[in-house]
Amino acid sequence: MTDFPQLRLRRLRRTEALRGLIRENRVDIGNLIYPLFIVEGSGIKQEIVSMPGIFHFSVDQLPREIEEIAKLGIPGVILFGIPEHKDEIASSAYHPQGVIQQAIRAIKQSVPELLVATDVCLCEYMSHGHCGIVVNGDVDNDQTLPLLARTALSHAEVGADIVAPSDMMDGRVEVIRRALDEKGLQNIPILSYAAKYASAFYGPFREAAESTPQFGDRRSYQMDPPNLREALREIEQDIAEGADIIMVKPALAYLDVIQQVRGRFNYPLAAYNVSGEYSMVKAAAQQGWLDEKPAVLEILTAIKRAGADIIITYHAKEVSQWLQAP
């Protein structure tokens, strides 16, 4: 076996051109999805305090934002709705004139080719902030399923390209797939939040989406953070039910899960670089404790290296600008 001094691995690190020539993983704009928070009302573009650079948009403010996103080369967005009316059956989630339904129409009128994915969950629309129908203080899995299917269908019918259930109810992919197929929408793919952990990194999102539970927490349906083998079972089940793309959420603290999923399943794999991960970097950068650009690119490269094909990230616009800078 050839050894030092003949073998010098540093030879190929000497210049940027050499490093780029053999680079194994690259962050690509075409693999990024940018989250958007949509609120009811008009004339609203309001920064979210805990997520600097991320805004609440009313539907009438979307066209300008969407055109900018498309111009940056970002291929798609994922939408989260914050309705004015909340109740115990999440009626605003599947209303034909709901905030997300209106947003989908507006985006497709503005930039038809932009990929629109929609978060399919009920927490933002429930008066209690949980992801499903509550019975005797607990989220009832089976009573929630028809509402999830109805919500996904309402998104697809007005032009959503992908529906993405994030509720972690058992059986949701199957009922959504059946509902879409029965309405002739068999070509709409399902991006399943297949392994969604009950994470401490969701805090800023819950402020942004106004979806903090009014009692208890979500640990009875979201995954327990110490578990990896369980994630593989969740993903296997969602694939069996008809998921087209699978997702691990969060990303940064779960790179080992992403890697295991990539090795086990030959399916498109998404990872969600979540709000807490975004806000930590922003806060540290604002304090001068780290250099934001290389830190963000290093994080996203790690997510790609672990095996993700698609990254949902609040950094997408900045990353697109950085990657295209001369």
C-alpha positions in Angstrom: 0.0 0.0 0.0 1.4 3.4 -1.0 1.8 5.7 1.9 3.3 9.1 2.8 5.4 10.7 1.4 4.2 9.4 -1.9 0.5 9.7 -0.9 -0.3 13.4 -0.2 -4.1 14.0 0.1 -3.5 17.7 0.4 -2.4 17.9 -3.3 -6.0 18.1 -4.4 -6.9 20.8 -1.8 -4.2 23.3 -2.9 -6.5 25.6 -4.9 -10.2 26.3 -5.2 -10.2 24.9 -8.8 -8.7 21.6 -7.5 -11.1 21.5 -4.6 -14.1 22.2 -6.9 -12.9 19.5 -9.3 -13.3 16.7 -6.8 -16.1 18.1 -4.6 -18.4 15.3 -3.7 -21.5 17.2 -2.6 -22.8 20.6 -3.8 -25.7 22.8 -2.6 -27.8 23.5 -5.8 -30.5 26.1 -6.1 -32.6 23.6 -8.0 -32.9 21.5 -4.8 -34.2 24.2 -2.5 -37.8 25.0 -1.4 -38.6 28.3 0.3 -41.3 28.4 3.0 -43.9 31.2 3.0 -46.3 32.3 5.7 -49.6 33.6 4.4 -52.1 35.6 6.5 -55.5 37.0 5.8 -56.0 40.7 5.2 -54.4 43.1 2.7 -51.3 45.2 2.4 -49.4 43.0 4.9 -45.7 42.3 4.8 -44.6 42.0 8.4 -41.3 40.6 9.6 -41.5 37.7 12.1 -39.5 38.9 15.1 -37.9 35.5 15.9 -37.1 34.8 12.3 -35.2 37.9 10.9 -35.7 38.2 7.1 -38.9 36.1 7.1 -42.3 37.7 6.7 -46.0 37.2 7.0 -47.6 38.1 3.6 -51.2 38.8 2.8 -52.3 37.3 -0.5 -52.2 40.6 -2.4 -48.5 41.0 -1.5 -47.5 37.6 -2.9 -47.0 38.4 -6.6 -44.0 40.7 -6.0 -42.4 38.1 -3.6 -43.1 35.2 -5.9 -41.6 37.0 -8.9 -38.4 37.6 -6.9 -38.3 34.0 -5.8 -38.6 32.8 -9.4 -36.0 35.3 -10.6 -33.5 33.9 -8.1 -34.0 30.4 -9.6 -35.7 28.8 -6.6 -37.9 26.2 -8.1 -40.6 26.0 -5.5 -42.3 27.2 -2.3 -44.2 25.5 0.5 -47.1 27.4 2.0 -48.3 27.8 5.6 -51.6 29.5 6.3 -52.6 31.6 9.3 -56.4 32.2 9.2 -58.4 34.8 11.1 -61.0 32.2 12.0 -60.1 29.1 14.1 -62.4 26.5 15.5 -62.4 22.9 16.7 -62.9 21.4 13.3 -60.3 23.5 11.4 -63.0 24.7 8.9 -60.7 27.4 7.5 -58.2 24.7 6.4 -60.5 23.3 3.6 -62.7 26.3 2.9 -62.7 27.1 -0.9 -61.8 30.7 -0.1 -59.3 29.9 2.6 -56.1 31.8 2.9 -54.0 29.0 1.3 -56.5 28.3 -1.4 -56.4 32.0 -2.3 -52.6 32.1 -2.2 -52.3 29.1 -4.5 -54.5 30.8 -7.1 -52.5 34.1 -6.8 -49.1 32.3 -7.2 -50.3 30.4 -10.2 -51.6 33.6 -11.8 -48.3 35.4 -11.1 -45.7 32.7 -12.0 -47.5 29.5 -13.2 -44.3 27.5 -13.5 -43.3 27.9 -9.9 -43.8 24.7 -8.0 -46.3 25.1 -5.1 -46.3 22.7 -2.3 -48.7 23.1 0.6 -48.4 22.1 4.2 -51.4 19.8 5.0 -51.9 20.1 8.8 -54.7 21.5 11.0 -52.8 23.0 13.9 -52.8 26.6 12.4 -56.6 26.3 11.9 -57.6 24.7 15.2 -58.7 26.8 18.2 -56.6 24.6 20.5 -53.5 24.5 18.3 -53.3 20.7 18.0 -52.9 18.9 14.7 -56.3 17.1 14.8 -59.7 16.6 16.4 -59.5 16.6 20.1 -61.6 14.1 22.1 -61.4 13.9 25.9 -58.1 15.9 25.8 -56.4 13.7 23.3 -56.0 14.0 19.5 -58.2 11.4 17.8 -56.2 9.9 14.9 -59.1 8.4 12.9 -61.5 11.3 13.2 -58.8 13.6 12.0 -58.1 11.7 8.8 -61.1 12.9 6.7 -60.3 16.5 7.5 -56.7 16.1 6.3 -57.9 14.5 3.1 -60.4 17.2 2.6 -57.7 19.9 3.1 -55.2 18.2 0.7 -58.0 17.9 -1.9 -58.9 21.6 -1.6 -55.3 22.6 -2.2 -54.9 20.3 -5.2 -58.2 21.4 -6.8 -57.0 25.0 -7.0 -53.6 24.3 -8.4 -51.2 23.0 -5.8 -48.4 20.9 -7.4 -47.6 18.9 -4.2 -49.4 18.3 -1.0 -47.3 17.7 2.1 -49.1 16.2 5.2 -47.2 17.1 8.3 -49.6 16.1 11.1 -48.1 12.6 11.9 -51.5 10.9 12.1 -51.3 7.2 11.2 -52.9 6.4 7.9 -53.0 10.0 6.6 -51.1 9.3 3.4 -53.5 6.5 2.3 -56.6 8.6 2.9 -55.1 11.6 1.0 -54.0 9.4 -1.9 -57.4 7.9 -2.1 -59.2 11.2 -2.0 -56.9 12.7 -4.7 -57.3 9.6 -7.0 -61.1 9.6 -6.7 -61.2 13.2 -7.9 -59.0 12.5 -10.9 -55.9 14.1 -9.3 -53.8 11.0 -9.4 -50.9 13.0 -10.8 -50.5 15.1 -7.6 -47.6 13.8 -5.6 -47.6 13.5 -1.8 -44.5 14.7 0.1 -44.9 13.1 3.4 -43.4 14.5 6.6 -42.7 10.8 7.3 -40.3 11.2 10.2 -41.3 14.4 12.0 -39.8 14.6 15.5 -41.2 16.4 18.6 -38.4 18.9 18.4 -37.4 21.9 20.5 -36.3 23.6 17.3 -39.8 24.5 16.2 -40.2 27.4 18.6 -39.9 30.3 16.1 -42.2 28.5 13.6 -44.9 28.3 16.2 -44.8 32.0 16.7 -44.8 32.5 12.9 -47.7 30.1 12.3 -49.6 31.0 15.5 -49.9 27.3 16.2 -48.7 26.8 19.8 -50.9 24.1 21.5 -53.2 25.6 24.1 -52.7 22.6 26.3 -50.2 19.7 26.5 -47.8 19.1 23.7 -47.5 17.1 20.5 -45.3 14.3 21.8 -48.2 11.8 21.6 -48.1 12.0 17.8 -44.8 13.5 16.7 -41.8 11.2 17.1 -39.6 10.9 20.2 -36.2 12.4 19.4 -34.1 9.5 20.7 -35.7 7.0 18.2 -34.1 6.2 14.8 -35.4 2.7 14.0 -38.9 4.0 14.6 -38.3 6.6 11.9 -37.5 3.8 9.4 -40.8 2.1 10.2 -42.7 5.4 9.8 -41.2 5.9 6.4 -41.7 2.4 5.3 -45.4 2.7 6.2 -45.9 6.0 4.4 -44.2 4.6 1.2 -46.6 1.6 1.4 -49.5 4.0 1.6 -48.5 5.9 -1.5 -46.0 8.7 -0.5 -44.0 9.9 -3.5 -41.4 11.9 -1.5 -40.4 11.3 2.1 -39.1 13.8 4.6 -37.1 14.0 7.8 -37.7 17.0 10.1 -35.7 18.7 11.6 -32.6 18.3 9.5 -29.5 19.5 11.4 -29.9 17.5 14.6 -31.1 14.5 12.7 -28.4 14.0 10.0 -27.9 10.4 11.2 -31.6 9.8 10.5 -31.3 11.3 7.0 -28.2 9.1 6.3 -30.0 5.9 7.5 -33.1 6.7 5.4 -31.0 7.4 2.4 -29.3 4.0 2.7 -32.5 2.1 3.2 -35.0 3.7 0.8 -34.6 4.5 -2.9 -37.1 7.3 -2.8 -36.7 11.1 -3.2 -35.7 12.4 0.2 -36.4 15.9 1.6 -35.1 17.4 4.8 -36.5 20.5 6.6 -33.9 23.0 7.8 -36.3 24.2 10.4 -37.0 27.6 12.0 -34.9 27.1 15.2 -31.9 26.1 13.1 -32.4 29.2 11.0 -32.9 31.6 13.9 -29.8 30.3 15.8 -27.6 31.1 12.9 -29.3 34.5 12.4 -28.9 35.4 16.1 -25.2 34.3 16.2 -24.5 36.2 13.0 -26.1 39.4 14.3 -23.9 39.2 17.4 -20.8 38.7 15.2 -20.2 35.3 16.7 -20.0 33.5 13.3 -19.9 34.4 9.6 -23.4 33.7 8.3 -22.7 32.8 4.6 -20.1 30.0 5.2 -22.0 28.7 8.2 -25.2 28.4 6.2 -23.5 26.8 3.2 -21.7 24.4 5.5 -25.0 23.4 7.2 -26.8 22.8 3.9 -23.8 20.9 2.5 -24.0 18.6 5.6 -27.7 18.0 4.9 -26.9 17.1 1.3 -23.9 15.0 2.3 -26.2 13.0 4.7 -28.3 12.1 1.7 -31.1 14.7 1.2 -32.2 15.4 -2.3 -34.4 18.3 -1.4 -33.9 20.9 1.3 -36.7 23.1 2.7 -34.9 26.1 4.1 -35.6 29.7 5.1 -32.1 30.6 3.8 -33.1 29.7 0.2 -33.2 33.3 -1.1 -29.9 34.2 0.5 -28.3 31.0 -0.7 -29.5 31.6 -4.2 -28.0 35.1 -4.2 -24.7 33.8 -2.8 -24.4 31.0 -5.3 -25.1 33.3 -8.2 -22.8 36.1 -7.1 -19.9 36.8 -9.5 
